[in-house]
Amino acid sequence: MADPAKVALEAELEQLELEEREISLRRRHLHERIDRGFPNESLLEEEKRVSTARRELHARIDVLRARLELMD
């Protein structure tokens, strides 16, 4: 039988990875808009906010992966 704590961590990791894919797509679109023309202040602020959120997600994902690895 599967360890309930491990199952919960795997589910959380799956959700965070989904969020990361979505936010990475948003970031790519922002970078394309910035690269195509003259970026304005709000576009640059949005890119900064999205990039920060993406880095935070990566950190959380890394922690979950490490915890799961310790459970194996």
Secondary structure, DSSP 8 states (H G I E B T S, - for coil): ---HHHHHHHHHHHHHHHHHHHHHHHHHHHHHHHHHS---HHHHHHHHHHHHHHHHHHHHHHHHHHHHHHH-
